Amino acid sequence: MAELVDAPDSKSGHFGGVGSIPSTPTKSMYIMKLFRKLYKWTMTKSTGRGAPWFLGLISFSESSFFPIPPDIILIPMVLAKRTRAFFFAFICTLSSVFGGMFGYFIGLFLFNSIGLILINFYNLNESVNEFKNYYNLYGSWIVIIAGFTPFPFKVITITSGLFQLNFIIFIICSLLSRGARFYIVTALLYFYGDKIKIFIDKYFNILTILFFVVLIGSILIIKIL
């Protein structure tokens, strides 16, 4: 006699009888699927003619106002077309520095609007002068460290203009830190791209969560300090 197989429930679409528990997709699952689609979309677009312009736009914007770092665009572009890997790193670095200059001028000339918002956000109202002196003493190291790490670079570029860090020093430090960051990432992808791509595909959800943890954690650290 043939075995009886439960038919799919007409309402839930799942197999099982009374004891089955229908699985309902959570909000986090939708977010993960969205980011994976974005990742695959970027992999496809990275081979197009407009890909370098898109990378440059994201790199420029991230250094002054956009929240998402350009690594998310750079990594799939290099993986998709490693023959132009270091050209992409060059675009990413140069655009990021130009965007940083734009952020610098926002802090320099728009103090009464954006500058004050930044001061209030980090609770520096009562110690602006002290923080300004500290920033002028160690500002170059702050730019170098922030430019190399996942910390939101736009905060540093605007603050550098706000407290009038030497503009030439700011540009040099930005070039060093952003260049080192993007070229190191690119070099790793160039030489170990296949293994890294497999790793990203396998642990994409975990890497996405870690990215947002690091990003939010960086913001909270400077707010506490």
PyMOL commands that set and color helices and strands:
alter all, ss='L'
color gray80, all
select helices_A, chain A and resi 27-45+51-62+71-80+82-109+111-121+125-148+153-162+167-202+204-224
alter helices_A, ss='H'
color red, helices_A
deselect
rebuild
show_as cartoon
